[in-house]
């Protein structure tokens, strides 16, 4: 039965290939799910500042 050994080896190799492929597909699905979750930027409340005359000053680039 020399032929059965090579068949058994081929089956093992194919099973290992399928398992590896399934693991890769699972990892890909996890990465895709993580990429779909939007990361909300940190919200920063704007503070209105007033000049000496009591008039509100405009916002600067760094205020946003």
PDBQT receptor file of N, H, CA, C and O in Angstrom, charges set to zero:
ATOM      1  N   UNK A   1       0.815  -1.181   0.000  1.00  0.00    +0.000 N 
ATOM      2  CA  UNK A   1       0.000   0.000   0.000  1.00  0.00    +0.000 C 
ATOM      3  C   UNK A   1       0.867   1.257   0.000  1.00  0.00    +0.000 C 
ATOM      4  O   UNK A   1       0.718   2.110   0.875  1.00  0.00    +0.000 OA
ATOM      5  N   UNK A   2       1.710   1.371  -0.905  1.00  0.00    +0.000 N 
ATOM      6  H   UNK A   2       1.831   0.678  -1.616  1.00  0.00    +0.000 HD
ATOM      7  CA  UNK A   2       2.579   2.537  -1.005  1.00  0.00    +0.000 C 
ATOM      8  C   UNK A   2       1.797   3.771  -1.438  1.00  0.00    +0.000 C 
ATOM      9  O   UNK A   2       2.154   4.891  -1.073  1.00  0.00    +0.000 OA
ATOM     10  N   UNK A   3       0.741   3.577  -2.207  1.00  0.00    +0.000 N 
ATOM     11  H   UNK A   3       0.450   2.667  -2.504  1.00  0.00    +0.000 HD
ATOM     12  CA  UNK A   3      -0.047   4.700  -2.707  1.00  0.00    +0.000 C 
ATOM     13  C   UNK A   3      -0.869   5.384  -1.634  1.00  0.00    +0.000 C 
ATOM     14  O   UNK A   3      -1.137   6.580  -1.748  1.00  0.00    +0.000 OA
ATOM     15  N   UNK A   4      -1.280   4.670  -0.595  1.00  0.00    +0.000 N 
ATOM     16  H   UNK A   4      -1.063   3.698  -0.502  1.00  0.00    +0.000 HD
ATOM     17  CA  UNK A   4      -2.123   5.265   0.438  1.00  0.00    +0.000 C 
ATOM     18  C   UNK A   4      -1.364   6.304   1.253  1.00  0.00    +0.000 C 
ATOM     19  O   UNK A   4      -1.952   7.266   1.747  1.00  0.00    +0.000 OA
ATOM     20  N   UNK A   5      -0.069   6.110   1.389  1.00  0.00    +0.000 N 
ATOM     21  H   UNK A   5       0.409   5.328   0.988  1.00  0.00    +0.000 HD
ATOM     22  CA  UNK A   5       0.730   7.058   2.165  1.00  0.00    +0.000 C 
ATOM     23  C   UNK A   5       0.778   8.420   1.467  1.00  0.00    +0.000 C 
ATOM     24  O   UNK A   5       0.639   9.455   2.118  1.00  0.00    +0.000 OA
ATOM     25  N   UNK A   6       0.968   8.422   0.181  1.00  0.00    +0.000 N 
ATOM     26  H   UNK A   6       1.081   7.581  -0.348  1.00  0.00    +0.000 HD
ATOM     27  CA  UNK A   6       1.021   9.699  -0.519  1.00  0.00    +0.000 C 
ATOM     28  C   UNK A   6      -0.354  10.366  -0.534  1.00  0.00    +0.000 C 
ATOM     29  O   UNK A   6      -0.456  11.592  -0.474  1.00  0.00    +0.000 OA
ATOM     30  N   UNK A   7      -1.400   9.561  -0.612  1.00  0.00    +0.000 N 
ATOM     31  H   UNK A   7      -1.317   8.566  -0.661  1.00  0.00    +0.000 HD
ATOM     32  CA  UNK A   7      -2.740  10.129  -0.565  1.00  0.00    +0.000 C 
ATOM     33  C   UNK A   7      -2.999  10.758   0.796  1.00  0.00    +0.000 C 
ATOM     34  O   UNK A   7      -3.572  11.844   0.883  1.00  0.00    +0.000 OA
ATOM     35  N   UNK A   8      -2.580  10.079   1.855  1.00  0.00    +0.000 N 
ATOM     36  H   UNK A   8      -2.114   9.197   1.784  1.00  0.00    +0.000 HD
ATOM     37  CA  UNK A   8      -2.745  10.604   3.194  1.00  0.00    +0.000 C 
ATOM     38  C   UNK A   8      -1.974  11.917   3.355  1.00  0.00    +0.000 C 
ATOM     39  O   UNK A   8      -2.486  12.871   3.941  1.00  0.00    +0.000 OA
ATOM     40  N   UNK A   9      -0.771  11.961   2.846  1.00  0.00    +0.000 N 
ATOM     41  H   UNK A   9      -0.355  11.186   2.371  1.00  0.00    +0.000 HD
ATOM     42  CA  UNK A   9       0.043  13.180   2.911  1.00  0.00    +0.000 C 
ATOM     43  C   UNK A   9      -0.597  14.328   2.152  1.00  0.00    +0.000 C 
ATOM     44  O   UNK A   9      -0.579  15.472   2.605  1.00  0.00    +0.000 OA
ATOM     45  N   UNK A  10      -1.162  14.014   0.994  1.00  0.00    +0.000 N 
ATOM     46  H   UNK A  10      -1.176  13.084   0.626  1.00  0.00    +0.000 HD
ATOM     47  CA  UNK A  10      -1.842  15.041   0.208  1.00  0.00    +0.000 C 
ATOM     48  C   UNK A  10      -3.060  15.570   0.952  1.00  0.00    +0.000 C 
ATOM     49  O   UNK A  10      -3.328  16.771   0.935  1.00  0.00    +0.000 OA
ATOM     50  N   UNK A  11      -3.798  14.675   1.604  1.00  0.00    +0.000 N 
ATOM     51  H   UNK A  11      -3.580  13.699   1.618  1.00  0.00    +0.000 HD
ATOM     52  CA  UNK A  11      -4.971  15.103   2.369  1.00  0.00    +0.000 C 
ATOM     53  C   UNK A  11      -4.570  16.021   3.521  1.00  0.00    +0.000 C 
ATOM     54  O   UNK A  11      -5.217  17.038   3.770  1.00  0.00    +0.000 OA
ATOM     55  N   UNK A  12      -3.504  15.655   4.217  1.00  0.00    +0.000 N 
ATOM     56  H   UNK A  12      -2.978  14.828   4.015  1.00  0.00    +0.000 HD
ATOM     57  CA  UNK A  12      -3.028  16.488   5.322  1.00  0.00    +0.000 C 
ATOM     58  C   UNK A  12      -2.608  17.866   4.812  1.00  0.00    +0.000 C 
ATOM     59  O   UNK A  12      -2.935  18.892   5.409  1.00  0.00    +0.000 OA
ATOM     60  N   UNK A  13      -1.896  17.870   3.725  1.00  0.00    +0.000 N 
ATOM     61  H   UNK A  13      -1.630  17.037   3.240  1.00  0.00    +0.000 HD
ATOM     62  CA  UNK A  13      -1.412  19.124   3.159  1.00  0.00    +0.000 C 
ATOM     63  C   UNK A  13      -2.586  20.000   2.724  1.00  0.00    +0.000 C 
ATOM     64  O   UNK A  13      -2.582  21.207   2.965  1.00  0.00    +0.000 OA
ATOM     65  N   UNK A  14      -3.575  19.405   2.094  1.00  0.00    +0.000 N 
ATOM     66  H   UNK A  14      -3.578  18.424   1.898  1.00  0.00    +0.000 HD
ATOM     67  CA  UNK A  14      -4.759  20.153   1.654  1.00  0.00    +0.000 C 
ATOM     68  C   UNK A  14      -5.540  20.679   2.854  1.00  0.00    +0.000 C 
ATOM     69  O   UNK A  14      -6.010  21.817   2.835  1.00  0.00    +0.000 OA
ATOM     70  N   UNK A  15      -5.683  19.868   3.891  1.00  0.00    +0.000 N 
ATOM     71  H   UNK A  15      -5.302  18.944   3.907  1.00  0.00    +0.000 HD
ATOM     72  CA  UNK A  15      -6.391  20.300   5.095  1.00  0.00    +0.000 C 
ATOM     73  C   UNK A  15      -5.668  21.478   5.745  1.00  0.00    +0.000 C 
ATOM     74  O   UNK A  15      -6.308  22.438   6.175  1.00  0.00    +0.000 OA
ATOM     75  N   UNK A  16      -4.350  21.408   5.818  1.00  0.00    +0.000 N 
ATOM     76  H   UNK A  16      -3.831  20.628   5.469  1.00  0.00    +0.000 HD
ATOM     77  CA  UNK A  16      -3.559  22.501   6.389  1.00  0.00    +0.000 C 
ATOM     78  C   UNK A  16      -3.730  23.771   5.550  1.00  0.00    +0.000 C 
ATOM     79  O   UNK A  16      -3.841  24.869   6.096  1.00  0.00    +0.000 OA
ATOM     80  N   UNK A  17      -3.750  23.618   4.231  1.00  0.00    +0.000 N 
ATOM     81  H   UNK A  17      -3.660  22.727   3.787  1.00  0.00    +0.000 HD
ATOM     82  CA  UNK A  17      -3.936  24.766   3.348  1.00  0.00    +0.000 C 
ATOM     83  C   UNK A  17      -5.300  25.412   3.566  1.00  0.00    +0.000 C 
ATOM     84  O   UNK A  17      -5.409  26.637   3.619  1.00  0.00    +0.000 OA
ATOM     85  N   UNK A  18      -6.342  24.586   3.693  1.00  0.00    +0.000 N 
ATOM     86  H   UNK A  18      -6.253  23.591   3.651  1.00  0.00    +0.000 HD
ATOM     87  CA  UNK A  18      -7.688  25.101   3.917  1.00  0.00    +0.000 C 
ATOM     88  C   UNK A  18      -7.797  25.819   5.264  1.00  0.00    +0.000 C 
ATOM     89  O   UNK A  18      -8.442  26.862   5.368  1.00  0.00    +0.000 OA
ATOM     90  N   UNK A  19      -7.162  25.252   6.294  1.00  0.00    +0.000 N 
ATOM     91  H   UNK A  19      -6.639  24.404   6.210  1.00  0.00    +0.000 HD
ATOM     92  CA  UNK A  19      -7.196  25.891   7.612  1.00  0.00    +0.000 C 
ATOM     93  C   UNK A  19      -6.498  27.242   7.578  1.00  0.00    +0.000 C 
ATOM     94  O   UNK A  19      -6.988  28.219   8.145  1.00  0.00    +0.000 OA
ATOM     95  N   UNK A  20      -5.356  27.290   6.911  1.00  0.00    +0.000 N 
ATOM     96  H   UNK A  20      -4.958  26.497   6.450  1.00  0.00    +0.000 HD
ATOM     97  CA  UNK A  20      -4.618  28.537   6.801  1.00  0.00    +0.000 C 
ATOM     98  C   UNK A  20      -5.444  29.571   6.033  1.00  0.00    +0.000 C 
ATOM     99  O   UNK A  20      -5.477  30.742   6.414  1.00  0.00    +0.000 OA
ATOM    100  N   UNK A  21      -6.100  29.153   4.970  1.00  0.00    +0.000 N 
ATOM    101  H   UNK A  21      -6.072  28.203   4.661  1.00  0.00    +0.000 HD
ATOM    102  CA  UNK A  21      -6.937  30.043   4.178  1.00  0.00    +0.000 C 
ATOM    103  C   UNK A  21      -8.106  30.569   5.017  1.00  0.00    +0.000 C 
ATOM    104  O   UNK A  21      -8.459  31.745   4.927  1.00  0.00    +0.000 OA
ATOM    105  N   UNK A  22      -8.704  29.694   5.832  1.00  0.00    +0.000 N 
ATOM    106  H   UNK A  22      -8.418  28.739   5.905  1.00  0.00    +0.000 HD
ATOM    107  CA  UNK A  22      -9.815  30.107   6.684  1.00  0.00    +0.000 C 
ATOM    108  C   UNK A  22      -9.343  31.114   7.740  1.00  0.00    +0.000 C 
ATOM    109  O   UNK A  22     -10.055  32.074   8.036  1.00  0.00    +0.000 OA
ATOM    110  N   UNK A  23      -8.153  30.904   8.308  1.00  0.00    +0.000 N 
ATOM    111  H   UNK A  23      -7.575  30.124   8.067  1.00  0.00    +0.000 HD
ATOM    112  CA  UNK A  23      -7.603  31.839   9.290  1.00  0.00    +0.000 C 
ATOM    113  C   UNK A  23      -7.348  33.199   8.651  1.00  0.00    +0.000 C 
ATOM    114  O   UNK A  23      -7.636  34.234   9.251  1.00  0.00    +0.000 OA
ATOM    115  N   UNK A  24      -6.811  33.197   7.438  1.00  0.00    +0.000 N 
ATOM    116  H   UNK A  24      -6.577  32.356   6.950  1.00  0.00    +0.000 HD
ATOM    117  CA  UNK A  24      -6.545  34.451   6.744  1.00  0.00    +0.000 C 
ATOM    118  C   UNK A  24      -7.853  35.194   6.458  1.00  0.00    +0.000 C 
ATOM    119  O   UNK A  24      -7.920  36.415   6.594  1.00  0.00    +0.000 OA
ATOM    120  N   UNK A  25      -8.888  34.454   6.064  1.00  0.00    +0.000 N 
ATOM    121  H   UNK A  25      -8.834  33.462   5.954  1.00  0.00    +0.000 HD
ATOM    122  CA  UNK A  25     -10.180  35.078   5.786  1.00  0.00    +0.000 C 
ATOM    123  C   UNK A  25     -10.780  35.671   7.062  1.00  0.00    +0.000 C 
ATOM    124  O   UNK A  25     -11.390  36.739   7.026  1.00  0.00    +0.000 OA
ATOM    125  N   UNK A  26     -10.607  34.980   8.184  1.00  0.00    +0.000 N 
ATOM    126  H   UNK A  26     -10.111  34.112   8.214  1.00  0.00    +0.000 HD
ATOM    127  CA  UNK A  26     -11.119  35.480   9.455  1.00  0.00    +0.000 C 
ATOM    128  C   UNK A  26     -10.383  36.758   9.862  1.00  0.00    +0.000 C 
ATOM    129  O   UNK A  26     -11.013  37.718  10.306  1.00  0.00    +0.000 OA
ATOM    130  N   UNK A  27      -9.066  36.778   9.717  1.00  0.00    +0.000 N 
ATOM    131  H   UNK A  27      -8.554  35.998   9.357  1.00  0.00    +0.000 HD
ATOM    132  CA  UNK A  27      -8.290  37.969  10.050  1.00  0.00    +0.000 C 
ATOM    133  C   UNK A  27      -8.677  39.144   9.150  1.00  0.00    +0.000 C 
ATOM    134  O   UNK A  27      -8.763  40.286   9.602  1.00  0.00    +0.000 OA
ATOM    135  N   UNK A  28      -8.908  38.845   7.876  1.00  0.00    +0.000 N 
ATOM    136  H   UNK A  28      -8.838  37.917   7.509  1.00  0.00    +0.000 HD
ATOM    137  CA  UNK A  28      -9.299  39.893   6.934  1.00  0.00    +0.000 C 
ATOM    138  C   UNK A  28     -10.651  40.477   7.330  1.00  0.00    +0.000 C 
ATOM    139  O   UNK A  28     -10.847  41.691   7.264  1.00  0.00    +0.000 OA
ATOM    140  N   UNK A  29     -11.581  39.623   7.741  1.00  0.00    +0.000 N 
ATOM    141  H   UNK A  29     -11.422  38.637   7.795  1.00  0.00    +0.000 HD
ATOM    142  CA  UNK A  29     -12.898  40.088   8.158  1.00  0.00    +0.000 C 
ATOM    143  C   UNK A  29     -12.785  40.950   9.416  1.00  0.00    +0.000 C 
ATOM    144  O   UNK A  29     -13.496  41.946   9.548  1.00  0.00    +0.000 OA
ATOM    145  N   UNK A  30     -11.899  40.576  10.338  1.00  0.00    +0.000 N 
ATOM    146  H   UNK A  30     -11.322  39.767  10.231  1.00  0.00    +0.000 HD
ATOM    147  CA  UNK A  30     -11.704  41.374  11.548  1.00  0.00    +0.000 C 
ATOM    148  C   UNK A  30     -11.134  42.746  11.202  1.00  0.00    +0.000 C 
ATOM    149  O   UNK A  30     -11.590  43.761  11.731  1.00  0.00    +0.000 OA
ATOM    150  N   UNK A  31     -10.141  42.779  10.319  1.00  0.00    +0.000 N 
ATOM    151  H   UNK A  31      -9.771  41.955   9.890  1.00  0.00    +0.000 HD
ATOM    152  CA  UNK A  31      -9.556  44.062   9.920  1.00  0.00    +0.000 C 
ATOM    153  C   UNK A  31     -10.594  44.940   9.231  1.00  0.00    +0.000 C 
ATOM    154  O   UNK A  31     -10.635  46.152   9.445  1.00  0.00    +0.000 OA
ATOM    155  N   UNK A  32     -11.432  44.320   8.404  1.00  0.00    +0.000 N 
ATOM    156  H   UNK A  32     -11.398  43.336   8.231  1.00  0.00    +0.000 HD
ATOM    157  CA  UNK A  32     -12.458  45.070   7.692  1.00  0.00    +0.000 C 
ATOM    158  C   UNK A  32     -13.482  45.635   8.672  1.00  0.00    +0.000 C 
ATOM    159  O   UNK A  32     -13.933  46.770   8.517  1.00  0.00    +0.000 OA
ATOM    160  N   UNK A  33     -13.849  44.844   9.679  1.00  0.00    +0.000 N 
ATOM    161  H   UNK A  33     -13.483  43.922   9.805  1.00  0.00    +0.000 HD
ATOM    162  CA  UNK A  33     -14.811  45.310  10.681  1.00  0.00    +0.000 C 
ATOM    163  C   UNK A  33     -14.221  46.456  11.497  1.00  0.00    +0.000 C 
ATOM    164  O   UNK A  33     -14.932  47.402  11.836  1.00  0.00    +0.000 OA
ATOM    165  N   UNK A  34     -12.936  46.384  11.814  1.00  0.00    +0.000 N 
ATOM    166  H   UNK A  34     -12.358  45.616  11.539  1.00  0.00    +0.000 HD
ATOM    167  CA  UNK A  34     -12.301  47.459  12.571  1.00  0.00    +0.000 C 
ATOM    168  C   UNK A  34     -12.188  48.726  11.730  1.00  0.00    +0.000 C 
ATOM    169  O   UNK A  34     -12.303  49.833  12.255  1.00  0.00    +0.000 OA
ATOM    170  N   UNK A  35     -11.968  48.572  10.455  1.00  0.00    +0.000 N 
ATOM    171  H   UNK A  35     -11.875  47.673  10.028  1.00  0.00    +0.000 HD
ATOM    172  CA  UNK A  35     -11.835  49.734   9.577  1.00  0.00    +0.000 C 
ATOM    173  C   UNK A  35     -13.174  50.437   9.385  1.00  0.00    +0.000 C 
ATOM    174  O   UNK A  35     -13.199  51.641   9.129  1.00  0.00    +0.000 OA
ATOM    175  N   UNK A  36     -14.276  49.721   9.500  1.00  0.00    +0.000 N 
ATOM    176  H   UNK A  36     -14.255  48.743   9.707  1.00  0.00    +0.000 HD
ATOM    177  CA  UNK A  36     -15.591  50.306   9.301  1.00  0.00    +0.000 C 
ATOM    178  C   UNK A  36     -16.052  51.109  10.503  1.00  0.00    +0.000 C 
ATOM    179  O   UNK A  36     -16.933  51.959  10.370  1.00  0.00    +0.000 OA
ATOM    180  N   UNK A  37     -15.478  50.860  11.672  1.00  0.00    +0.000 N 
ATOM    181  H   UNK A  37     -14.763  50.170  11.780  1.00  0.00    +0.000 HD
ATOM    182  CA  UNK A  37     -15.869  51.592  12.868  1.00  0.00    +0.000 C 
ATOM    183  C   UNK A  37     -15.217  52.968  12.801  1.00  0.00    +0.000 C 
ATOM    184  O   UNK A  37     -13.996  53.083  12.901  1.00  0.00    +0.000 OA
ATOM    185  N   UNK A  38     -16.023  54.010  12.632  1.00  0.00    +0.000 N 
ATOM    186  H   UNK A  38     -17.015  53.917  12.551  1.00  0.00    +0.000 HD
ATOM    187  CA  UNK A  38     -15.422  55.345  12.536  1.00  0.00    +0.000 C 
ATOM    188  C   UNK A  38     -14.906  55.804  13.897  1.00  0.00    +0.000 C 
ATOM    189  O   UNK A  38     -15.558  55.634  14.928  1.00  0.00    +0.000 OA
ATOM    190  N   UNK A  39     -13.738  56.378  13.862  1.00  0.00    +0.000 N 
ATOM    191  H   UNK A  39     -13.208  56.516  13.025  1.00  0.00    +0.000 HD
ATOM    192  CA  UNK A  39     -13.152  56.895  15.085  1.00  0.00    +0.000 C 
ATOM    193  C   UNK A  39     -13.497  58.379  15.132  1.00  0.00    +0.000 C 
ATOM    194  O   UNK A  39     -13.038  59.166  14.304  1.00  0.00    +0.000 OA
ATOM    195  N   UNK A  40     -14.311  58.743  16.112  1.00  0.00    +0.000 N 
ATOM    196  H   UNK A  40     -14.684  58.104  16.785  1.00  0.00    +0.000 HD
ATOM    197  CA  UNK A  40     -14.740  60.125  16.233  1.00  0.00    +0.000 C 
ATOM    198  C   UNK A  40     -13.590  60.973  16.765  1.00  0.00    +0.000 C 
ATOM    199  O   UNK A  40     -12.941  60.600  17.742  1.00  0.00    +0.000 OA
ATOM    200  N   UNK A  41     -13.340  62.098  16.133  1.00  0.00    +0.000 N 
ATOM    201  H   UNK A  41     -13.867  62.401  15.339  1.00  0.00    +0.000 HD
ATOM    202  CA  UNK A  41     -12.289  62.972  16.647  1.00  0.00    +0.000 C 
ATOM    203  C   UNK A  41     -12.698  63.545  18.000  1.00  0.00    +0.000 C 
ATOM    204  O   UNK A  41     -13.883  63.681  18.307  1.00  0.00    +0.000 OA
ATOM    205  N   UNK A  42     -11.712  63.870  18.781  1.00  0.00    +0.000 N 
ATOM    206  H   UNK A  42     -10.750  63.760  18.532  1.00  0.00    +0.000 HD
ATOM    207  CA  UNK A  42     -11.986  64.405  20.110  1.00  0.00    +0.000 C 
ATOM    208  C   UNK A  42     -12.678  65.751  19.956  1.00  0.00    +0.000 C 
ATOM    209  O   UNK A  42     -12.201  66.633  19.242  1.00  0.00    +0.000 OA
ATOM    210  N   UNK A  43     -13.789  65.892  20.625  1.00  0.00    +0.000 N 
ATOM    211  H   UNK A  43     -14.177  65.175  21.205  1.00  0.00    +0.000 HD
ATOM    212  CA  UNK A  43     -14.546  67.128  20.509  1.00  0.00    +0.000 C 
ATOM    213  C   UNK A  43     -13.997  68.136  21.500  1.00  0.00    +0.000 C 
ATOM    214  O   UNK A  43     -13.760  67.827  22.668  1.00  0.00    +0.000 OA
ATOM    215  N   UNK A  44     -13.806  69.325  21.014  1.00  0.00    +0.000 N 
ATOM    216  H   UNK A  44     -13.999  69.576  20.065  1.00  0.00    +0.000 HD
ATOM    217  CA  UNK A  44     -13.267  70.397  21.833  1.00  0.00    +0.000 C 
ATOM    218  C   UNK A  44     -14.276  71.539  21.793  1.00  0.00    +0.000 C 
ATOM    219  O   UNK A  44     -14.572  72.074  20.724  1.00  0.00    +0.000 OA
ATOM    220  N   UNK A  45     -14.792  71.905  22.937  1.00  0.00    +0.000 N 
ATOM    221  H   UNK A  45     -14.551  71.470  23.805  1.00  0.00    +0.000 HD
ATOM    222  CA  UNK A  45     -15.763  73.000  22.983  1.00  0.00    +0.000 C 
ATOM    223  C   UNK A  45     -15.060  74.326  22.728  1.00  0.00    +0.000 C 
ATOM    224  O   UNK A  45     -13.965  74.573  23.234  1.00  0.00    +0.000 OA
ATOM    225  N   UNK A  46     -15.699  75.165  21.945  1.00  0.00    +0.000 N 
ATOM    226  H   UNK A  46     -16.588  74.964  21.534  1.00  0.00    +0.000 HD
ATOM    227  CA  UNK A  46     -15.135  76.465  21.633  1.00  0.00    +0.000 C 
ATOM    228  C   UNK A  46     -15.433  77.431  22.775  1.00  0.00    +0.000 C 
ATOM    229  O   UNK A  46     -16.521  77.420  23.352  1.00  0.00    +0.000 OA
ATOM    230  N   UNK A  47     -14.466  78.247  23.081  1.00  0.00    +0.000 N 
ATOM    231  H   UNK A  47     -13.583  78.256  22.613  1.00  0.00    +0.000 HD
ATOM    232  CA  UNK A  47     -14.623  79.242  24.138  1.00  0.00    +0.000 C 
ATOM    233  C   UNK A  47     -14.594  80.608  23.478  1.00  0.00    +0.000 C 
ATOM    234  O   UNK A  47     -13.634  80.959  22.792  1.00  0.00    +0.000 OA
ATOM    235  N   UNK A  48     -15.647  81.371  23.690  1.00  0.00    +0.000 N 
ATOM    236  H   UNK A  48     -16.427  81.086  24.247  1.00  0.00    +0.000 HD
ATOM    237  CA  UNK A  48     -15.728  82.707  23.120  1.00  0.00    +0.000 C 
ATOM    238  C   UNK A  48     -14.940  83.652  24.008  1.00  0.00    +0.000 C 
ATOM    239  O   UNK A  48     -15.168  83.735  25.215  1.00  0.00    +0.000 OA
ATOM    240  N   UNK A  49     -14.010  84.362  23.389  1.00  0.00    +0.000 N 
ATOM    241  H   UNK A  49     -13.825  84.295  22.409  1.00  0.00    +0.000 HD
ATOM    242  CA  UNK A  49     -13.233  85.353  24.133  1.00  0.00    +0.000 C 
ATOM    243  C   UNK A  49     -13.673  86.749  23.712  1.00  0.00    +0.000 C 
ATOM    244  O   UNK A  49     -14.093  86.961  22.575  1.00  0.00    +0.000 OA
ATOM    245  N   UNK A  50     -13.576  87.690  24.630  1.00  0.00    +0.000 N 
ATOM    246  H   UNK A  50     -13.236  87.518  25.554  1.00  0.00    +0.000 HD
ATOM    247  CA  UNK A  50     -14.000  89.052  24.379  1.00  0.00    +0.000 C 
ATOM    248  C   UNK A  50     -12.818  89.996  24.514  1.00  0.00    +0.000 C 
ATOM    249  O   UNK A  50     -11.926  89.771  25.332  1.00  0.00    +0.000 OA
ATOM    250  N   UNK A  51     -12.813  91.049  23.715  1.00  0.00    +0.000 N 
ATOM    251  H   UNK A  51     -13.537  91.232  23.051  1.00  0.00    +0.000 HD
ATOM    252  CA  UNK A  51     -11.759  92.046  23.817  1.00  0.00    +0.000 C 
ATOM    253  C   UNK A  51     -12.110  93.046  24.922  1.00  0.00    +0.000 C 
ATOM    254  O   UNK A  51     -13.094  92.863  25.638  1.00  0.00    +0.000 OA
ATOM    255  N   UNK A  52     -11.291  94.120  25.061  1.00  0.00    +0.000 N 
ATOM    256  H   UNK A  52     -10.491  94.269  24.479  1.00  0.00    +0.000 HD
ATOM    257  CA  UNK A  52     -11.505  95.100  26.125  1.00  0.00    +0.000 C 
ATOM    258  C   UNK A  52     -12.830  95.843  25.999  1.00  0.00    +0.000 C 
ATOM    259  O   UNK A  52     -13.375  96.310  26.999  1.00  0.00    +0.000 OA
ATOM    260  N   UNK A  53     -13.343  95.953  24.800  1.00  0.00    +0.000 N 
ATOM    261  H   UNK A  53     -12.900  95.574  23.988  1.00  0.00    +0.000 HD
ATOM    262  CA  UNK A  53     -14.587  96.677  24.563  1.00  0.00    +0.000 C 
ATOM    263  C   UNK A  53     -15.822  95.796  24.748  1.00  0.00    +0.000 C 
ATOM    264  O   UNK A  53     -16.948  96.275  24.617  1.00  0.00    +0.000 OA
ATOM    265  N   UNK A  54     -15.621  94.524  25.047  1.00  0.00    +0.000 N 
ATOM    266  H   UNK A  54     -14.706  94.135  25.153  1.00  0.00    +0.000 HD
ATOM    267  CA  UNK A  54     -16.745  93.618  25.254  1.00  0.00    +0.000 C 
ATOM    268  C   UNK A  54     -17.241  92.964  23.973  1.00  0.00    +0.000 C 
ATOM    269  O   UNK A  54     -18.280  92.303  23.975  1.00  0.00    +0.000 OA
ATOM    270  N   UNK A  55     -16.507  93.143  22.882  1.00  0.00    +0.000 N 
ATOM    271  H   UNK A  55     -15.663  93.680  22.881  1.00  0.00    +0.000 HD
ATOM    272  CA  UNK A  55     -16.889  92.549  21.613  1.00  0.00    +0.000 C 
ATOM    273  C   UNK A  55     -16.265  91.156  21.503  1.00  0.00    +0.000 C 
ATOM    274  O   UNK A  55     -15.107  90.972  21.878  1.00  0.00    +0.000 OA
ATOM    275  N   UNK A  56     -17.010  90.182  20.999  1.00  0.00    +0.000 N 
ATOM    276  H   UNK A  56     -17.950  90.331  20.694  1.00  0.00    +0.000 HD
ATOM    277  CA  UNK A  56     -16.419  88.841  20.839  1.00  0.00    +0.000 C 
ATOM    278  C   UNK A  56     -15.331  88.865  19.778  1.00  0.00    +0.000 C 
ATOM    279  O   UNK A  56     -15.462  89.517  18.742  1.00  0.00    +0.000 OA
ATOM    280  N   UNK A  57     -14.255  88.140  20.059  1.00  0.00    +0.000 N 
ATOM    281  H   UNK A  57     -14.149  87.610  20.901  1.00  0.00    +0.000 HD
ATOM    282  CA  UNK A  57     -13.151  88.029  19.110  1.00  0.00    +0.000 C 
ATOM    283  C   UNK A  57     -13.413  86.825  18.204  1.00  0.00    +0.000 C 
ATOM    284  O   UNK A  57     -14.132  85.901  18.581  1.00  0.00    +0.000 OA
ATOM    285  N   UNK A  58     -12.835  86.845  17.029  1.00  0.00    +0.000 N 
ATOM    286  H   UNK A  58     -12.251  87.597  16.722  1.00  0.00    +0.000 HD
ATOM    287  CA  UNK A  58     -13.000  85.737  16.081  1.00  0.00    +0.000 C 
ATOM    288  C   UNK A  58     -12.211  84.519  16.516  1.00  0.00    +0.000 C 
ATOM    289  O   UNK A  58     -11.291  84.612  17.329  1.00  0.00    +0.000 OA
ATOM    290  N   UNK A  59     -12.572  83.412  15.980  1.00  0.00    +0.000 N 
ATOM    291  H   UNK A  59     -13.319  83.337  15.320  1.00  0.00    +0.000 HD
ATOM    292  CA  UNK A  59     -11.867  82.173  16.293  1.00  0.00    +0.000 C 
ATOM    293  C   UNK A  59     -10.621  82.047  15.452  1.00  0.00    +0.000 C 
ATOM    294  O   UNK A  59     -10.565  82.528  14.320  1.00  0.00    +0.000 OA
ATOM    295  N   UNK A  60      -9.633  81.403  16.009  1.00  0.00    +0.000 N 
ATOM    296  H   UNK A  60      -9.678  81.012  16.928  1.00  0.00    +0.000 HD
ATOM    297  CA  UNK A  60      -8.359  81.175  15.328  1.00  0.00    +0.000 C 
ATOM    298  C   UNK A  60      -8.332  79.745  14.798  1.00  0.00    +0.000 C 
ATOM    299  O   UNK A  60      -9.161  78.918  15.179  1.00  0.00    +0.000 OA
ATOM    300  N   UNK A  61      -7.399  79.467  13.937  1.00  0.00    +0.000 N 
ATOM    301  H   UNK A  61      -6.726  80.139  13.627  1.00  0.00    +0.000 HD
ATOM    302  CA  UNK A  61      -7.242  78.120  13.374  1.00  0.00    +0.000 C 
ATOM    303  C   UNK A  61      -7.078  77.083  14.472  1.00  0.00    +0.000 C 
ATOM    304  O   UNK A  61      -7.592  75.971  14.350  1.00  0.00    +0.000 OA
ATOM    305  N   UNK A  62      -6.370  77.426  15.540  1.00  0.00    +0.000 N 
ATOM    306  H   UNK A  62      -5.952  78.329  15.639  1.00  0.00    +0.000 HD
ATOM    307  CA  UNK A  62      -6.083  76.480  16.607  1.00  0.00    +0.000 C 
ATOM    308  C   UNK A  62      -7.274  76.245  17.538  1.00  0.00    +0.000 C 
ATOM    309  O   UNK A  62      -7.232  75.358  18.391  1.00  0.00    +0.000 OA
ATOM    310  N   UNK A  63      -8.322  77.032  17.375  1.00  0.00    +0.000 N 
ATOM    311  H   UNK A  63      -8.356  77.752  16.683  1.00  0.00    +0.000 HD
ATOM    312  CA  UNK A  63      -9.517  76.847  18.198  1.00  0.00    +0.000 C 
ATOM    313  C   UNK A  63     -10.351  75.656  17.737  1.00  0.00    +0.000 C 
ATOM    314  O   UNK A  63     -11.200  75.167  18.481  1.00  0.00    +0.000 OA
ATOM    315  N   UNK A  64     -10.115  75.195  16.528  1.00  0.00    +0.000 N 
ATOM    316  H   UNK A  64      -9.425  75.592  15.923  1.00  0.00    +0.000 HD
ATOM    317  CA  UNK A  64     -10.935  74.109  16.000  1.00  0.00    +0.000 C 
ATOM    318  C   UNK A  64     -10.268  72.793  16.125  1.00  0.00    +0.000 C 
ATOM    319  O   UNK A  64     -10.831  71.775  15.724  1.00  0.00    +0.000 OA
TER     320      UNK A  64
